[in-house]
């Protein structure tokens, strides 16, 4: 697996140009260099994990219908909706927008001076779950890529996709340990002391909370960032933030 270290947006773009074959690629930004595993793989469940997964899906189906604007067509879409609202699933979030992935890596200060990472994954045509039609996602025997037909505003703004992870009788398999996927992964490391500058650069490219979360929560987070400093930002820095206010 190839590893690259970058410190600026221009270095990041150059690294992508040198690595990507030219086909669609998926990107995932992580504040910490953690394994590519879905949330459900990290849960401590009272039931066996697959039994707990199926029961969570069924309970969500029963309880969520009055709260949904659109009704999912199949279990792939049900999983997408569950993932979007924070319920643990076998899906992992990705984006086809590399700048969005970089922002998710650096949007908060680094964790204990640890490097962040953006994963670049180059899929093949047979990786896409759409080709499976209505196969039960809880019974897949390999990993797949999924794009939900139900597109929430945040998913649309973040150009969101998912990877669906399979269970090998003992555990869910991470992408970097999956022999089918590992050769097509690239790890782009971001040193902890580069987070604040990259955050500033991305904001100048209109990649920030307000654009990636197109709702009041995202706008409020962005305004707060404009008028304050995170722990890794110097208040007297020459890299001053700005927010255009119309003149009266």
C-alpha positions in Angstrom: 0.0 0.0 0.0 1.4 3.4 -1.0 1.8 6.1 1.6 2.2 9.8 0.8 2.6 12.8 3.2 1.2 16.3 2.3 1.2 19.6 4.1 -0.7 21.9 1.7 -3.7 21.7 -0.7 -1.4 22.1 -3.7 0.7 19.1 -2.5 -2.5 17.2 -2.0 -3.8 17.9 -5.5 -0.4 16.9 -7.0 -0.4 13.6 -5.0 -3.9 12.8 -6.3 -2.9 13.6 -9.9 0.1 11.3 -9.6 -1.9 8.4 -8.0 -5.4 8.3 -9.5 -5.7 6.3 -12.7 -8.2 8.7 -14.0 -11.3 6.7 -13.2 -13.7 7.5 -10.4 -12.0 7.4 -7.0 -13.4 7.5 -3.5 -11.9 9.4 -0.6 -12.3 9.2 3.2 -10.8 11.7 5.6 -10.0 10.7 9.2 -8.7 12.8 12.0 -6.9 9.7 13.3 -5.2 6.9 11.3 -7.7 4.3 12.3 -8.7 1.1 10.5 -11.3 1.3 7.7 -14.1 -0.4 9.6 -17.8 0.5 9.9 -19.3 1.6 13.2 -21.1 -1.7 13.8 -17.7 -3.4 13.9 -16.8 -1.4 16.9 -20.0 -2.0 18.9 -20.2 -4.3 21.9 -23.6 -5.9 21.4 -25.5 -8.1 23.8 -26.7 -10.4 20.9 -24.3 -12.0 18.3 -23.3 -9.1 16.1 -25.2 -10.3 12.9 -28.4 -11.0 15.0 -28.1 -7.5 16.5 -27.6 -6.0 13.1 -30.8 -7.6 11.6 -32.9 -6.6 14.7 -31.7 -3.0 14.5 -32.7 -2.9 10.8 -36.1 -4.3 11.5 -36.7 -2.0 14.5 -35.6 1.0 12.4 -38.0 0.0 9.6 -40.9 -0.2 12.1 -40.2 3.0 14.0 -38.9 5.4 11.4 -41.6 5.4 8.7 -43.6 8.3 10.2 -40.4 10.4 10.3 -39.3 9.8 6.7 -40.0 12.0 3.7 -39.1 9.1 1.3 -39.7 5.4 1.8 -36.6 3.2 1.0 -37.1 0.6 -1.8 -34.8 -2.1 -0.4 -32.5 -3.0 2.4 -29.6 -1.2 0.7 -31.5 2.1 0.9 -32.6 1.3 4.5 -29.0 0.9 5.5 -28.1 4.2 3.8 -30.8 6.1 5.7 -29.7 4.4 9.0 -26.1 5.4 8.3 -27.0 9.0 7.5 -28.8 9.4 10.8 -26.0 7.9 12.9 -27.3 4.3 13.6 -24.5 1.7 13.5 -24.4 -0.2 10.2 -21.9 -2.1 8.1 -21.5 1.0 5.8 -18.6 3.3 5.9 -18.8 6.9 4.6 -16.8 8.0 1.6 -16.9 10.9 -0.9 -16.0 11.4 -4.5 -14.9 14.9 -3.6 -11.3 14.8 -2.5 -11.4 18.3 -0.9 -14.4 17.3 1.2 -12.5 14.3 2.5 -9.5 16.5 3.3 -11.8 18.9 5.3 -13.2 16.0 7.3 -9.6 15.1 8.2 -8.6 18.6 9.4 -11.8 20.3 10.4 -10.9 19.8 14.1 -7.6 20.0 15.9 -5.4 16.9 15.7 -5.8 14.2 18.4 -2.8 14.3 20.7 -0.5 15.4 17.9 -1.4 12.4 15.8 -1.3 12.6 12.0 -4.6 12.5 10.1 -5.2 10.5 7.0 -7.1 10.7 3.7 -7.7 7.3 2.2 -7.9 7.1 -1.6 -9.6 4.1 -3.0 -9.8 3.2 -6.8 -12.7 0.8 -7.4 -13.3 -1.6 -10.2 -16.6 -2.0 -12.1 -17.6 -5.1 -10.2 -17.3 -3.4 -6.8 -20.6 -1.6 -7.1 -23.6 -2.9 -5.1 -26.0 -1.6 -7.7 -25.1 -4.6 -9.9 -26.4 -6.9 -7.1 -30.1 -5.8 -7.5 -31.8 -7.0 -4.3 -29.2 -9.2 -2.7 -29.5 -9.1 1.1 -26.7 -6.7 2.3 -26.4 -8.7 5.6 -25.3 -11.8 3.6 -22.7 -10.4 1.3 -19.5 -12.4 1.0 -17.2 -9.6 -0.2 -17.0 -5.8 0.1 -19.0 -3.5 -2.2 -19.6 0.2 -3.0 -23.0 1.7 -2.6 -24.6 5.0 -3.6 -28.0 5.5 -2.0 -31.0 6.4 -4.2 -32.3 8.5 -1.3 -30.1 11.6 -1.4 -30.3 13.8 1.7 -29.0 17.4 1.3 -25.9 16.7 3.3 -25.0 13.6 1.3 -25.5 15.6 -1.9 -23.2 18.4 -0.7 -20.6 16.0 0.5 -20.8 13.8 -2.7 -21.3 10.9 -0.4 -20.9 7.2 -1.2 -20.5 4.1 1.1 -18.5 1.0 1.3 -20.4 -2.1 2.6 -18.3 -4.5 4.6 -18.7 -8.2 4.9 -18.5 -10.5 7.9 -16.2 -13.5 7.6 -17.8 -15.7 10.3 -15.7 -14.0 13.0 -15.5 -10.3 12.3 -16.2 -7.5 9.9 -13.3 -7.1 7.5 -11.6 -3.7 7.1 -10.7 -2.5 3.6 -7.0 -2.4 4.2 -7.1 -6.0 5.3 -9.3 -7.1 2.4 -7.0 -8.7 -0.3 -9.6 -7.6 -2.9 -9.3 -3.9 -1.9 -6.0 -3.3 -0.2 -3.9 -3.1 -3.5 -6.1 -0.3 -4.6 -5.8 1.9 -1.5 -3.5 4.8 -1.0 -2.9 6.4 2.4 -2.3 10.2 2.4 -0.9 11.3 5.7 -1.4 14.8 7.1 1.0 15.9 9.9 -0.7 17.3 13.0 1.0 20.7 12.6 -0.5 21.1 9.1 -4.1 20.9 10.2 -4.8 24.6 10.8 -3.2 25.8 7.6 -5.0 23.3 5.5 -8.3 24.3 7.2 -7.6 27.9 6.3 -6.8 27.0 2.7 -9.9 24.8 2.3 -12.1 27.7 3.6 -10.7 29.9 0.9 -11.8 27.3 -1.6 -15.3 27.4 -0.1 -14.9 24.0 1.6 -16.1 24.4 5.1 -19.0 23.6 7.5 -21.4 25.9 5.8 -20.9 24.3 2.3 -20.7 20.7 3.4 -23.6 20.9 5.9 -26.1 23.0 4.0 -28.4 23.7 7.0 -28.5 25.9 10.0 -26.2 23.6 12.0 -23.5 23.9 9.4 -23.9 27.7 9.0 -23.7 28.2 12.8 -20.6 26.0 13.0 -18.9 28.0 10.3 -19.8 31.4 11.7 -18.5 30.3 15.1 -15.2 29.2 13.5 -14.8 32.5 11.7 -15.1 34.5 15.0 -13.0 32.2 17.3 -9.9 30.1 17.3 -9.5 26.3 17.7 -6.8 24.9 19.9 -4.3 24.6 17.1 -4.9 28.1 15.7 -3.0 31.2 16.8 -5.2 34.2 17.4 -2.5 36.5 16.2 -1.8 34.5 13.0 -1.5 36.5 9.8 -3.9 33.9 8.3 -7.0 36.0 9.2 -10.4 34.6 8.6 -13.1 36.7 7.1 -16.9 36.6 6.6 -18.4 39.0 4.0 -21.0 41.2 5.5 -23.1 43.3 3.0 -22.6 47.0 3.3 -25.7 49.0 4.3 
